[in-house]
């Protein structure tokens, strides 16, 4: 079934179409939430909240943005909301203040692209480094380098100009590369994501 027809059926209340739509996009939602959040439990909560928001929002989806863009936006906002919820309740989250955006000393200049490529296979260190980035940088980096969206798509998801996306990516990538190049800047999270949780929808077989 094509996406347009599936969407029409889902918006009309066809539960099987809603289920199929969620399963189609589950991997993308899961990827965003589990890269944005260090805690597996919090990431799972963000995924569930995103799925609920999608189901509730489907009748109001007007097609002004692509369906995938709309879903990525909900997933990203759900992850950010969960980060802020944890903070409000006194949970331990990575520092996210202006000071964290400062670059390291000039003698520790690194090539962001080279360092990212070197460590991309080490998911635990990448997750830890991502968790230390300010929210807006973290979202841009995840959408670009994990979800593989282009600048225009990220701008649509985050509802910011393309120029802002370029700036956030440049600063976020530099910070991330610096943290990966210098392991002493990374502190073990309270609830690390050990291994890679399944990106299959609950109840589905692999």
Contact map, one row per residue, 1 for C-alpha under 8 A:
11101100000000000000000000000000000000000000000000000000000000000000000000000000000000000000000000000000000000000000000000000000000000000000000000000000000000000000000000000000000000000000000000000000000000
11111100000000000000000000000000000000000000000000000000000000000000000000000000000000000000000000000000000000000000000000000000000000000000000000000000000000000000000000000000000000000000000000000000000000
11111110000000000000000000000000000000000000000000000000000000000000000000000000000000000000000000000000000000000000000000000000000000000000000000000000000000000000000000000000000000000000000000000000000000
01111111000000000000000000000000000000000000000000000000000000000000000000000000000000000000000000000000000000000000000000000000000000000000000000000000000000000000000000000000000000000000000000000000000000
11111111100000000000000000000000000000000000000000000000000000000000000000000000000000000000000000000000000000000000000000000000000000000000000000000000000000000000000000000000000000000000000000000000000000
11111111110000001100100000000000000000000000000000000000000000000000000000000000000000000000000000000000000000000000000000000000000000000000000000000000000000000000000000000000000000000000000000000000000000
00111111111000001100100000000000000000000000000000000000000000000000000000000000000000000000000000000000000000000000000000000000000000000000000000000000000000000000000000000000000000000000000000000000000000
00011111111100000000000000000000000000000000000000000000000000000000000000000000000000000000000000000000000000000000000000000000000000000000000000000000000000000000000000000000000000000000000000000000000000
00001111111111001100000000000000000000000000000000000000000000000000000000000000000000000000000000000000000000000000000000000000000000000000000000000000000000000000000000000000000000000000000000000000000000
00000111111111111100100000000000000000000000000000000000010000000000000000000000000000000000000000000000000000000000000000000000000000000000000000000000000000000000000000000000000000000000000000000000000000
00000011111111000100000000000000000000000000000000000000011000000000000000000000000000000000000000000000000000000000000000000000000000000000000000000000000000000000000000000000000000000000000000000000000000
00000001111111000000000000000000000000000000000000000000001000000000000000000000000000000000000000000000000000000000000000000000000000000000000000000000000000000000000000000000000000000000000000000000000000
00000000111111100100000000000000000000000000000000000000000000000000000000000000000000000000000000000000000000000000000000000000000000000000000000000000000000000000000000000000000000000000000000000000000000
00000000111111111100000000000000000000000000000000000000000000000000000000000000000000000000000000000000000000000000000000000000000000000000000000000000000000000000000000000000000000000000000000000000000000
00000000010011111110000000000000000000000000000000000000000000000000000000000000000000000000000000000000000000000000000000000000000000000000000000000000000000000000000000000000000000000000000000000000000000
00000000010001111111000000000000000000000000000000000000000000000000000000000000000000000000000000000000000000000000000000000000000000000000000000000000000000000000000000000000000000000000000000000000000000
00000110110001111111100000000000000000000000000000000000000000000000000000000000000000000000000000000000000000000000000000000000000000000000000000000000000000000000000000000000000000000000000000000000000000
00000110111011111111110000000000000000000000000000000010000000000000000000000000000000000000000000000000000000000000000000000000000000000000000000000000000000000000000000000000000000000000000000000000000000
00000000000000111111111000000000000000000000000000000000000000000000000000000000000000000000000000000000000000000000000000000000000000000000000000000000000000000000000000000000000000000000000000000000000000
00000000000000011111111100000000000000000000000000000000000000000000000000000000000000000000000000000000000000000000000000000000000000000000000000000000000000000000000000000000000000000000000000000000000000
00000110010000001111111110000000000000000000000000000000000000000000000000000000000000000000000000000000000000000000000000000000000000000000000000000000000000000000000000000000000000000000000000000000000000
00000000000000000111111111000000000000000000000000100000000000000000000000000000000000000000000000000000000000000000000000000000000000000000000000000000000000000000000000000000000000000000000000000000000000
00000000000000000011111111100000000000000000000000000000000000000000000000000000000000000000000000000000000000000000000000000000000000000000000000000000000000000000000000000000000000000000000000000000100000
00000000000000000001111111100000000000000000000000000000000000000000000000000000000000000000000000000000000000000000000000000000000000000000000000000000000000000000000000000000000000000000000000000000000000
00000000000000000000111111111000000000000000000000000000000000000001001000000000000000000000000000000000000000000000000000000000000000000000000000000000000000000000000000000000000000000000000000000000000000
00000000000000000000011111111100000000000000000000000000000000000000000000000000000000000000000000000000000000000000000000000000000000000000000000000000000000000000000000000000000000000000000000000011100000
00000000000000000000001111111110000000000000000000000000000000000000000000000000000000000000000000000000000000000000000000000000000000000000000000000000000000000000000000000000000000000000000000000011100000
00000000000000000000000011111111000000000000000000000000000000000000000100000000000000000000000000000000000000000000000000000000000000000000000000100000000000000000000000000000000000000000000000000000000000
00000000000000000000000011111111100000000000001001000000000000000000001100100000000000000000000000000000000000000000000000000000000000000000000000000000000000000000000000000000000000000000000000000000000000
00000000000000000000000001111111110000000001001000000000000000000000000000000000000000000000000000000000000000000000000000000000000000000000000000000000000000000000000000000000000000000000000000000010000000
00000000000000000000000000111111111000000000000000000000000000000000000000000000000000000000000000000000000000000000000000000000000000000000000001100000000000000000000000000000000000000000000000000010000000
00000000000000000000000000011111111100000000000000000000000000000000000100110010000000000000000000000000000000000000000000000000000000000000011001100000000000000000000000000000000000000000000000000000000000
00000000000000000000000000001111111110000011011000000000000000000000000000110110000000000000000000000000000000000000000000000000000000000000000000000000000000000000000000000000000000000000000000000000000000
00000000000000000000000000000111111111010011000000000000000000000000000000000000000000000000000000000000000000000000000000000000000000000000000000000000000000000000000000000000000000000000000000000000000000
00000000000000000000000000000011111111000000000000000000000000000000000000000000000000000000000000000000000000000000000000000010010000000000010000000000000000000000000000000000000000000000000000000000000000
00000000000000000000000000000001111111000010000000000000000000000000000000000011000000000000000000000000000000000000000000000010011000000110010000000000000000000000000000000000000000000000000000000000000000
00000000000000000000000000000000111111110110000000000000000000000000000000000010001000000000000000000000000000000000000000000000001000000000000000000000000000000000000000000000000000000000000000000000000000
00000000000000000000000000000000011111110110000000000000000000000000000000000000000000000000000000000000000000000000000000000011001000000000000000000000000000000000000000000000000000000000101110000000000000
00000000000000000000000000000000000011111110000000000000000000000000000000000000000000000000000000000000000000000000000000000000000000000000000000000000000000000000000000000000000000000000111110000000000000
00000000000000000000000000000000010011111111000000000000000000000000000000000000000000000000000000000000000000000000000000000000000000000000000000000000000000000000000000000000000000000000001110000000000000
00000000000000000000000000000000000000111111100000000000000000000000000000000000000000000000000000000000000000000000000000000000000000000000000000000000000000000000000000000000000000000000000000000000000000
00000000000000000000000000000000000011111111110000000000000000000000000000000000010000000000000000000000000000000000000000000000000000000000000000000000000000000000000000000000000000000000000000000000000000
00000000000000000000000000000000110111111111111000000000000000000000000000000010010000000000000000000000000000000000000000000000000000000000000000000000000000000000000000000000000000000000000000000000000000
00000000000000000000000000000100110000011111111100000000000000000000000000000000000000000000000000000000000000000000000000000000000000000000000000000000000000000000000000000000000000000000000000000000000000
00000000000000000000000000000000000000001111111110000000000000000000000000000000010000000000000000000000000000000000000000000000000000000000000000000000000000000000000000000000000000000000000000000000000000
00000000000000000000000000000000100000000111111111000000000000000000000000100110110000000000000000000000000000000000000000000000000000000000000000000000000000000000000000000000000000000000000000000000000000
00000000000000000000000000001100100000000011111111100000000000000000000000100110000000000000000000000000000000000000000000000000000000000000000000000000000000000000000000000000000000000000000000000000000000
00000000000000000000000000000000000000000001111111110000000000000000000000000000000000000000000000000000000000000000000000000000000000000000000000000000000000000000000000000000000000000000000000000000000000
00000000000000000000000000000000000000000000111111111000000000000000000000000100000000000000000000000000000000000000000000000000000000000000000000000000000000000000000000000000000000000000000000000000000000
00000000000000000000000000001000000000000000011111111100000000000000000001100100000000000000000000000000000000000000000000000000000000000000000000000000000000000000000000000000000000000000000000000000000000
00000000000000000000010000000000000000000000001111111110000000000000000000000000000000000000000000000000000000000000000000000000000000000000000000000000000000000000000000000000000000000000000000000000000000
00000000000000000000000000000000000000000000000111111111000000000000000000000000000000000000000000000000000000000000000000000000000000000000000000000000000000000000000000000000000000000000000000000000000000
00000000000000000000000000000000000000000000000011111111100000000000000001000000000000000000000000000000000000000000000000000000000000000000000000000000000000000000000000000000000000000000000000000000000000
00000000000000000000000000000000000000000000000001111111110000000000001001000000000000000000000000000000000000000000000000000000000000000000000000000000000000000000000000000000000000000000000000000000000000
00000000000000000100000000000000000000000000000000111111110000000000000000000000000000000000000000000000000000000000000000000000000000000000000000000000000000000000000000000000000000000000000000000000000000
00000000000000000000000000000000000000000000000000011111111000000000000000000000000000000000000000000000000000000000000000000000000000000000000000000000000000000000000000000000000000000000000000000000000000
00000000000000000000000000000000000000000000000000001111111110000000000000000000000000000000000000000000000000000000000000000000000000000000000000000000000000000000000000000000000000000000000000000000000000
00000000011000000000000000000000000000000000000000000111111110000000000000000000000000000000000000000000000000000000000000000000000000000000000000000000000000000000000000000000000000000000000000000000000000
00000000001100000000000000000000000000000000000000000001111110000000000000000000000000000000000000000000000000000000000000000000000000000000000000000000000000000000000000000000000000000000000000000000000000
00000000000000000000000000000000000000000000000000000000111111000000000000000000000000000000000000000000000000000000000000000000000000000000000000000000000000000000000000000000000000000000000000000000000000
00000000000000000000000000000000000000000000000000000000111111100000000000000000000000000000000000000000000000000000000000000000000000000000000000000000000000000000000000000000000000000000000000000000000000
00000000000000000000000000000000000000000000000000000000000111111000000000000000000000000000000000000000000000000000000000000000000000000000000000000000000000000000000000000000000000000000000000000000000000
00000000000000000000000000000000000000000000000000000000000011111110000000000000000000000000000000000000000000000000000000000000000000000000000000000000000000000000000000000000000000000000000000000000000000
00000000000000000000000000000000000000000000000000000000000001111100000000000000000000000000000000000000000000000000000000000000000000000000000000000000000000000000000000000000000000000000000000000000000000
00000000000000000000000000000000000000000000000000000000000001111110110000000000000000000000000000000000000000000000000000000000000000000000000000000000000100000000000000000000000000000000000000000000000000
00000000000000000000000000000000000000000000000000000000000000111111110000000000000000000000000000000000000000000000000000000000000000000000000000000000000000000000000000000000000000000000000000000000000000
00000000000000000000000000000000000000000000000000000000000000101111111000000000000000000000000000000000000000000000000000000000000000000000000000000000000000000000000000000000000000000000000000000000000000
00000000000000000000000010000000000000000000000000000000000000000111111100000000000000000000000000000000000000000000000000000000000000000000000000000000000000000000000000000000000000000000000000000000000000
00000000000000000000000000000000000000000000000000000000000000001111111110000000000000000000000000000000000000000000000000000000000000000000000000000000100110000000000000000000000000000000000000000000000000
00000000000000000000000000000000000000000000000000000000000000001111111111000000000000000000000000000000000000000000000000000000000000000000000000000000000010000000000000000000000000000000000000000000000000
00000000000000000000000010001000000000000000000000000100000000000011111111100000000000000000000000000000000000000000000000000000000000000000000000000000000000000000000000000000000000000000000000000000000000
00000000000000000000000000011001000000000000000000000000000000000001111111110000000000000000000000000000000000000000000000000000000000000000000000000000000010000000000000000000000000000000000000000000000000
00000000000000000000000000000000000000000000000000000000000000000000111111111000000000000000000000000000000000000000000000000000000000000000000000000000000011000000000000000000000000000000000000000000000000
00000000000000000000000000000000000000000000000001001100000000000000011111111100000000000000000000000000000000000000000000000000000000000000000000000000000000000000000000000000000000000000000000000000000000
00000000000000000000000000001001100000000000011001000000000000000000001111111110000000000000000000000000000000000000000000000000000000000000000000000000000000000000000000000000000000000000000000000000000000
00000000000000000000000000000001100000000000000000000000000000000000000111111111000000000000000000000000000000000000000000000000000000000010000000000000000000000000000000000000000000000000000000000000000000
00000000000000000000000000000000000000000000000000000000000000000000000011111111100000000000000000000000000000000000000000000000000000000000000000000000000000000000000000000000000000000000000000000000000000
00000000000000000000000000000000100000000000011011000000000000000000000001111111110000000000000000000000000000000000000000000000000000000000000000000000000000000000000000000000000000000000000000000000000000
00000000000000000000000000000001100110000010011000000000000000000000000000111111111000000000000000000000000000000000000000000000000000000000000000000000000000000000000000000000000000000000000000000000000000
00000000000000000000000000000000000100000000000000000000000000000000000000011111111100000000000000000000000000000000000000000000000000100000000000000000000000000000000000000000000000000000000000000000000000
00000000000000000000000000000000000000000000010000000000000000000000000000001111111110000000000000000000000000000000000000000000000000000000000000000000000000000000000000000000000000000000000000000000000000
00000000000000000000000000000000000000000110110000000000000000000000000000000111111111000000000000000000000000000000000000000000000000000000000000000000000000000000000000000000000000000000000000000000000000
00000000000000000000000000000000000010000000000000000000000000000000000000000011111111100000100000000000000000000000000000000000000000000000000000000000000000000000000000000000000000000000000000000000000000
00000000000000000000000000000000000000000000000000000000000000000000000000000001111111110000000000000000000000000000000000000000000000000000000000000000000000000000000000000000000000000000000000000000000000
00000000000000000000000000000000000000000000000000000000000000000000000000000000111111111000000000000000000000000000000000000000000000000000000000000000000000000000000000000000000000000000000000000000000000
00000000000000000000000000000000000000000000000000000000000000000000000000000000011111111111100000000000000000000000000000000000000000000000000000000000000000000000000000000000000000000000000000000000000000
00000000000000000000000000000000000000000000000000000000000000000000000000000000001111111111100000000000000000000000000000000000000000000000000000000000000000000000000000000000000000000000000000000000000000
00000000000000000000000000000000000000000000000000000000000000000000000000000000000111111110000000000000000000000000000000000000000000000000000000000000000000000000000000000000000000000000000000000000000000
00000000000000000000000000000000000000000000000000000000000000000000000000000000000011111110000000000000000000000000000000000000000000000000000000000000000000000000000000000000000000000000000000000000000000
00000000000000000000000000000000000000000000000000000000000000000000000000000000000001111111000000000000000000000000000000000000000000000000000000000000000000000000000000000000000000000000000000000000000000
00000000000000000000000000000000000000000000000000000000000000000000000000000000000001111111100000000000000000000000000000000000000000000000000000000000000000000000000000000000000000000000000000000000000000
00000000000000000000000000000000000000000000000000000000000000000000000000000000000001100111110000000000000000000000000000000000000000000000000000000000000000000000000000000000000000000000010000000000000000
00000000000000000000000000000000000000000000000000000000000000000000000000000000001001100011111000000000000000000000000000000000001000000000000000000000000000000000000000000000000000000000100000000000000000
00000000000000000000000000000000000000000000000000000000000000000000000000000000000000000001111100000000000000000000000000000000001110000000000000000000000000000000000000000000000000000000000000000000000000
00000000000000000000000000000000000000000000000000000000000000000000000000000000000000000000111110010000000000000000000000000000000111000000000000000000000000000000000000000000000000000000000000000000000000
00000000000000000000000000000000000000000000000000000000000000000000000000000000000000000000011111010000000000000000000000000000000111100000000000000000000000000000000000000000000000000000000000000000000000
00000000000000000000000000000000000000000000000000000000000000000000000000000000000000000000001111111000000000000000000000000000000001000000000000000000000000000000000000000000000000000000000000000000000000
00000000000000000000000000000000000000000000000000000000000000000000000000000000000000000000000111111100000000000000000000000000000000000000000000000000000000000000000000000000000000000000000000000000000000
00000000000000000000000000000000000000000000000000000000000000000000000000000000000000000000000011111100000000000000000000000000000000000000000000000000000000000000000000000000000000000000000000000000000000
00000000000000000000000000000000000000000000000000000000000000000000000000000000000000000000001111111100000000000000000000000000000011000000000000000000000000000000000000000000000000000000000000000000000000
00000000000000000000000000000000000000000000000000000000000000000000000000000000000000000000000011111110000000000000000000000000000011000000000000000000000000000000000000100010000000000000000000000000000000
00000000000000000000000000000000000000000000000000000000000000000000000000000000000000000000000001111111000000000000000000000000000000000000000000000000000000000000000000000000000000000000000000000000000000
00000000000000000000000000000000000000000000000000000000000000000000000000000000000000000000000000001111100000000000000000000000000000000000000000000000000000000000000000000010000000000000000000000000000000
00000000000000000000000000000000000000000000000000000000000000000000000000000000000000000000000000000111110110000000000000000000000000000000000000000000000000000000000000000000010000000000000000000000000000
00000000000000000000000000000000000000000000000000000000000000000000000000000000000000000000000000000011111110000000000000000000000000000000000000000000000000000000000000000000000000000000000000000000000000
00000000000000000000000000000000000000000000000000000000000000000000000000000000000000000000000000000001111110000000000000000000000000000000000000000000000000000000000000000000000000000000000000000000000000
00000000000000000000000000000000000000000000000000000000000000000000000000000000000000000000000000000000111110000000000000000000000000000000000000000000000000000000000000000000000000000000000000000000000000
00000000000000000000000000000000000000000000000000000000000000000000000000000000000000000000000000000001111111000000000000000000000000000000000000000000000000000000000000000000000000000000000000000000000000
00000000000000000000000000000000000000000000000000000000000000000000000000000000000000000000000000000001111111100000000000000000000000000000000000000000000000000000000000000000010000000000000000000000000000
00000000000000000000000000000000000000000000000000000000000000000000000000000000000000000000000000000000000111110010000000000000000000000000000000000000000000000000000000000000110010000000000000000000000000
00000000000000000000000000000000000000000000000000000000000000000000000000000000000000000000000000000000000011111110000000000000000000000000000000000000000000000000000000000100100000000000000000000000000000
00000000000000000000000000000000000000000000000000000000000000000000000000000000000000000000000000000000000001111111000000000000000000000000000000000000000000000000000000001101110000000000000000000000000000
00000000000000000000000000000000000000000000000000000000000000000000000000000000000000000000000000000000000000111111100000000000000000000000000000000000000000000000000000001000100000000000000000000000000000
00000000000000000000000000000000000000000000000000000000000000000000000000000000000000000000000000000000000000111111110000000000000000000000000000000000000000000000000000000000000000000000000000000000000000
00000000000000000000000000000000000000000000000000000000000000000000000000000000000000000000000000000000000001111111111000000000000000000000000000000000000000000000000000000000100110000000000000000000000000
00000000000000000000000000000000000000000000000000000000000000000000000000000000000000000000000000000000000000011111111100000000000000000000000000000000000000000000000000000001100100000000000000000000000000
00000000000000000000000000000000000000000000000000000000000000000000000000000000000000000000000000000000000000001111111110000000000000000000000000000000000000000000000000000000000000000000000000000000000000
00000000000000000000000000000000000000000000000000000000000000000000000000000000000000000000000000000000000000000111111110000000000000000000000000000000000000000000000000000000000000000000000000000000000000
00000000000000000000000000000000000000000000000000000000000000000000000000000000000000000000000000000000000000000011111111101100000000000000000000000000000000000000000000000000000100000000000000000000000000
00000000000000000000000000000000000000000000000000000000000000000000000000000000000000000000000000000000000000000001111111100100000000000000000000000000000000000000000000000000000000000000000000000000000000
00000000000000000000000000000000000000000000000000000000000000000000000000000000000000000000000000000000000000000000111111100000000000000000000000000000000000000000000000000000000000000000000000000000000000
00000000000000000000000000000000000000000000000000000000000000000000000000000000000000000000000000000000000000000000001111111100000000000000000000000000000000000000000000000000000000000000000000000000000000
00000000000000000000000000000000000000000000000000000000000000000000000000000000000000000000000000000000000000000000001111111110000000000000000000000000000000000000000000000000000000000000000000000000000000
00000000000000000000000000000000000000000000000000000000000000000000000000000000000000000000000000000000000000000000000001111111000000000000000000000000000000000000000000000000000000000000000111100000000000
00000000000000000000000000000000000000000000000000000000000000000000000000000000000000000000000000000000000000000000001001111111100000000000000000000000000000000000000000000000000100000000000000000000000000
00000000000000000000000000000000000000000000000000000000000000000000000000000000000000000000000000000000000000000000001101111111110000000000000000000000000000000000000000000000000100000000000000000000000000
00000000000000000000000000000000001101000000000000000000000000000000000000000000000000000000000000000000000000000000000000111111111000000000000000000000000000000000000000000000000000000000000010000000000000
00000000000000000000000000000000000001000000000000000000000000000000000000000000000000000000000000000000000000000000000000011111111100000000000000000000000000000000000000000000000000000111100100000000000000
00000000000000000000000000000000000000000000000000000000000000000000000000000000000000000000000000000000000000000000000000001111111110000000000000000000000000000000000000000001001100000100000000000000000000
00000000000000000000000000000000001100000000000000000000000000000000000000000000000000000000000000000000000000000000000000000111111110000100000000000000000000000000000000000001000000000000000000000000000000
00000000000000000000000000000000000111000000000000000000000000000000000000000000000000000000110000000000000000000000000000000011111110000100000000000000000000000000000000000000000000000000000000000000000000
00000000000000000000000000000000000000000000000000000000000000000000000000000000000000000000011100000000000000000000000000000001111111000000000000000000000000000000000000000000000000000100000000000000000000
00000000000000000000000000000000000000000000000000000000000000000000000000000000000000000000011100011000000000000000000000000000111111101100000000000000000000000000000000010011000000000000000000000000000000
00000000000000000000000000000000000000000000000000000000000000000000000000000000000000000000001110011000000000000000000000000000000111111100000000000000000000000000000000000000000000000000000000000000000000
00000000000000000000000000000000000000000000000000000000000000000000000000000001000000000000000100000000000000000000000000000000000011111110000000000000000000000000000000000000000000000000000000000000000000
00000000000000000000000000000000000000000000000000000000000000000000000000000000000000000000000000000000000000000000000000000000000001111111000000000000000000000000000100000000000000000000000000000000000000
00000000000000000000000000000000000000000000000000000000000000000000000000000000000000000000000000000000000000000000000000000000000011111111100000000000000000000000000110110000000000000000000000000000000000
00000000000000000000000000000000000100000000000000000000000000000000000000000000000000000000000000000000000000000000000000000000011011111111110000000000000000000000000000010000000000000000000000000000000000
00000000000000000000000000000000000100000000000000000000000000000000000000010000000000000000000000000000000000000000000000000000000000111111111000000000000000000000000000000000000000000000000000000000000000
00000000000000000000000000000000000000000000000000000000000000000000000000000000000000000000000000000000000000000000000000000000000000011111111100000000010000000000100110010000000000000000000000000000000000
00000000000000000000000000000000000000000000000000000000000000000000000000000000000000000000000000000000000000000000000000000000000000001111111111000000000000000000000110011000000000000000000000000000000000
00000000000000000000000000000001001100000000000000000000000000000000000000000000000000000000000000000000000000000000000000000000000000000111111111100000000000000000000000000000000000000000000000000000000000
00000000000000000000000000000001000000000000000000000000000000000000000000000000000000000000000000000000000000000000000000000000000000000011111111111000010000000000000000000000000000000000000000000000000000
00000000000000000000000000000000000000000000000000000000000000000000000000000000000000000000000000000000000000000000000000000000000000000001111111111110010000000000000000000000000000000000000000000000000000
00000000000000000000000000000000000000000000000000000000000000000000000000000000000000000000000000000000000000000000000000000000000000000000111111111000000000000000000000000000000000000000000000000000000000
00000000000000000000000000000011000000000000000000000000000000000000000000000000000000000000000000000000000000000000000000000000000000000000111111110000000000000000000000000000000000000000000000000000000000
00000000000000000000000000010011000000000000000000000000000000000000000000000000000000000000000000000000000000000000000000000000000000000000011111111000000000000000000000000000000000000000000000000000000000
00000000000000000000000000000000000000000000000000000000000000000000000000000000000000000000000000000000000000000000000000000000000000000000001111111100000000000000000000000000000000000000000000000000000000
00000000000000000000000000000000000000000000000000000000000000000000000000000000000000000000000000000000000000000000000000000000000000000000001110111110110000000000000000000000000000000000000000000000000000
00000000000000000000000000000000000000000000000000000000000000000000000000000000000000000000000000000000000000000000000000000000000000000000000100011111110000000000000000000000000000000000000000000000000000
00000000000000000000000000000000000000000000000000000000000000000000000000000000000000000000000000000000000000000000000000000000000000000000000100001111111000000100110000000000000000000000000000000000000000
00000000000000000000000000000000000000000000000000000000000000000000000000000000000000000000000000000000000000000000000000000000000000000000000000000111111100000100000000000000000000000000000000000000000000
00000000000000000000000000000000000000000000000000000000000000000000100000000000000000000000000000000000000000000000000000000000000000000000000000001111111110000000000000000000000000000000000000000000000000
00000000000000000000000000000000000000000000000000000000000000000000000000000000000000000000000000000000000000000000000000000000000000000001001100001111111111000100100000000000000000000000000000000000000000
00000000000000000000000000000000000000000000000000000000000000000000000000000000000000000000000000000000000000000000000000000000000000000000000000000011111111111101100000000000000000000000000000000000000000
00000000000000000000000000000000000000000000000000000000000000001000100000000000000000000000000000000000000000000000000000000000000000000000000000000001111111110000000000000000000000000000000000000000000000
00000000000000000000000000000000000000000000000000000000000000000000110110000000000000000000000000000000000000000000000000000000000000000000000000000000111111100000000000000000000000000000000000000000000000
00000000000000000000000000000000000000000000000000000000000000000000000010000000000000000000000000000000000000000000000000000000000000000000000000000000011111110000000000000000000000000000000000000000000000
00000000000000000000000000000000000000000000000000000000000000000000000000000000000000000000000000000000000000000000000000000000000000000000000000000000001111111000000000000000000000000000000000000000000000
00000000000000000000000000000000000000000000000000000000000000000000000000000000000000000000000000000000000000000000000000000000000000000000000000000000001101111101100000000000000000000000000000000000000000
00000000000000000000000000000000000000000000000000000000000000000000000000000000000000000000000000000000000000000000000000000000000000000000000000000000001000111111100000000000000000000000000000000000000000
00000000000000000000000000000000000000000000000000000000000000000000000000000000000000000000000000000000000000000000000000000000000000000000000000000011011000011111110000000000000000000000000000000000000000
00000000000000000000000000000000000000000000000000000000000000000000000000000000000000000000000000000000000000000000000000000000000000000000000000000000000000001111111000000000000000000000000000000000000000
00000000000000000000000000000000000000000000000000000000000000000000000000000000000000000000000000000000000000000000000000000000000000000000000000000000001000011111111100000000000000000000000000000000000000
00000000000000000000000000000000000000000000000000000000000000000000000000000000000000000000000000000000000000000000000000000000000000000001000000000010011000011111111110000000000000000000000000000000000000
00000000000000000000000000000000000000000000000000000000000000000000000000000000000000000000000000000000000000000000000000000000000000000000000000000010000000000111111111000000000000000000000000000000000000
00000000000000000000000000000000000000000000000000000000000000000000000000000000000000000000000000000000000000000000000000000000000000000000000000000000000000000011111111100000000000000000000000000000000000
00000000000000000000000000000000000000000000000000000000000000000000000000000000000000000000000000000000000000000000000000000000000000011001100000000000000000000001111111110000000000000000000000000000000000
00000000000000000000000000000000000000000000000000000000000000000000000000000000000000000000000000000000000000000000000000000000000000001001100000000000000000000000111111111000000000000000000000000000000000
00000000000000000000000000000000000000000000000000000000000000000000000000000000000000000000000000000000000000000000000000000000000000000000000000000000000000000000011111111100000000000000000000000000000000
00000000000000000000000000000000000000000000000000000000000000000000000000000000000000000000000000001000000000000000000000000000000000001000000000000000000000000000001111111110000000000000000000000000000000
00000000000000000000000000000000000000000000000000000000000000000000000000000000000000000000000000000000000000000000000000000000000010001101100000000000000000000000000111111111000000000000000000000000000000
00000000000000000000000000000000000000000000000000000000000000000000000000000000000000000000000000000000000000011000000000000000000000000000100000000000000000000000000011111111100000000000000000000000000000
00000000000000000000000000000000000000000000000000000000000000000000000000000000000000000000000000000000000000110000000000000000000000000000000000000000000000000000000001111111110000000000000000000000000000
00000000000000000000000000000000000000000000000000000000000000000000000000000000000000000000000000001010000000000000000000000000000010000000000000000000000000000000000000111111111000000000000000000000000000
00000000000000000000000000000000000000000000000000000000000000000000000000000000000000000000000000000000000000010001000000000000110010000000000000000000000000000000000000011111111100000000000000000000000000
00000000000000000000000000000000000000000000000000000000000000000000000000000000000000000000000000000000000001111011000000000000000000000000000000000000000000000000000000001111111110000000000000000000000000
00000000000000000000000000000000000000000000000000000000000000000000000000000000000000000000000000000001000011010000000000000000000000000000000000000000000000000000000000000111111111000000000000000000000000
00000000000000000000000000000000000000000000000000000000000000000000000000000000000000000000000000000000000000000000000000000000100000000000000000000000000000000000000000000011111111101100000000000000000000
00000000000000000000000000000000000000000000000000000000000000000000000000000000000000000000000000000000000000000011001000001100100000000000000000000000000000000000000000000001111111100000000000000000000000
00000000000000000000000000000000000000000000000000000000000000000000000000000000000000000000000000000000000001000010000000000000000000000000000000000000000000000000000000000000111111100000000000000000000000
00000000000000000000000000000000000000000000000000000000000000000000000000000000000000000000000000000000000000000000000000000000000000000000000000000000000000000000000000000000011111111100000000000000000000
00000000000000000000000000000000000000000000000000000000000000000000000000000000000000000000000000000000000000000000000000000000000000000000000000000000000000000000000000000000001111111100000000000000000000
00000000000000000000000000000000000000000000000000000000000000000000000000000000000000000000000000000000000000000000000000000000000000000000000000000000000000000000000000000000000001111110000000000000000000
00000000000000000000000000000000000000000000000000000000000000000000000000000000000000000000000000000000000000000000000000000000000000000000000000000000000000000000000000000000001001111110000000000000000000
00000000000000000000000000000000000000000000000000000000000000000000000000000000000000000000000000000000000000000000000000000001100100000000000000000000000000000000000000000000001001111111000000000000000000
00000000000000000000000000000000000000000000000000000000000000000000000000000000000000000000000000000000000000000000000000000001000000000000000000000000000000000000000000000000000000011111100000000000000000
00000000000000000000000000000000000000000000000000000000000000000000000000000000000000000000000000000000000000000000000000000001000000000000000000000000000000000000000000000000000000000111110100000000000000
00000000000000000000000000000000000001100000000000000000000000000000000000000000000000000000100000000000000000000000000000000001000000000000000000000000000000000000000000000000000000000011111100000000000000
00000000000000000000000000000000000000100000000000000000000000000000000000000000000000000001000000000000000000000000000000000000000000000000000000000000000000000000000000000000000000000001111100000000000000
00000000000000000000000000000000000001110000000000000000000000000000000000000000000000000000000000000000000000000000000000000000000000000000000000000000000000000000000000000000000000000000111110000000000000
00000000000000000000000000000000000001110000000000000000000000000000000000000000000000000000000000000000000000000000000000010001000000000000000000000000000000000000000000000000000000000001111111000000000000
00000000000000000000000000000000000001110000000000000000000000000000000000000000000000000000000000000000000000000000000000010010000000000000000000000000000000000000000000000000000000000000001111110000000000
00000000000000000000000000000000000000000000000000000000000000000000000000000000000000000000000000000000000000000000000000010000000000000000000000000000000000000000000000000000000000000000000111110000000000
00000000000000000000000000000000000000000000000000000000000000000000000000000000000000000000000000000000000000000000000000010000000000000000000000000000000000000000000000000000000000000000000011111000000000
00000000000000000000000000000000000000000000000000000000000000000000000000000000000000000000000000000000000000000000000000000000000000000000000000000000000000000000000000000000000000000000000011111100000000
00000000000000000000000000000000000000000000000000000000000000000000000000000000000000000000000000000000000000000000000000000000000000000000000000000000000000000000000000000000000000000000000000111110000000
00000000000000000000000000000000000000000000000000000000000000000000000000000000000000000000000000000000000000000000000000000000000000000000000000000000000000000000000000000000000000000000000000011111000000
00000000000000000000000001100110000000000000000000000000000000000000000000000000000000000000000000000000000000000000000000000000000000000000000000000000000000000000000000000000000000000000000000001111100000
00000000000000000000000001100000000000000000000000000000000000000000000000000000000000000000000000000000000000000000000000000000000000000000000000000000000000000000000000000000000000000000000000000111110111
00000000000000000000001001100000000000000000000000000000000000000000000000000000000000000000000000000000000000000000000000000000000000000000000000000000000000000000000000000000000000000000000000000011111100
00000000000000000000000000000000000000000000000000000000000000000000000000000000000000000000000000000000000000000000000000000000000000000000000000000000000000000000000000000000000000000000000000000001111100
00000000000000000000000000000000000000000000000000000000000000000000000000000000000000000000000000000000000000000000000000000000000000000000000000000000000000000000000000000000000000000000000000000000111110
00000000000000000000000000000000000000000000000000000000000000000000000000000000000000000000000000000000000000000000000000000000000000000000000000000000000000000000000000000000000000000000000000000001111111
00000000000000000000000000000000000000000000000000000000000000000000000000000000000000000000000000000000000000000000000000000000000000000000000000000000000000000000000000000000000000000000000000000001001111
00000000000000000000000000000000000000000000000000000000000000000000000000000000000000000000000000000000000000000000000000000000000000000000000000000000000000000000000000000000000000000000000000000001000111
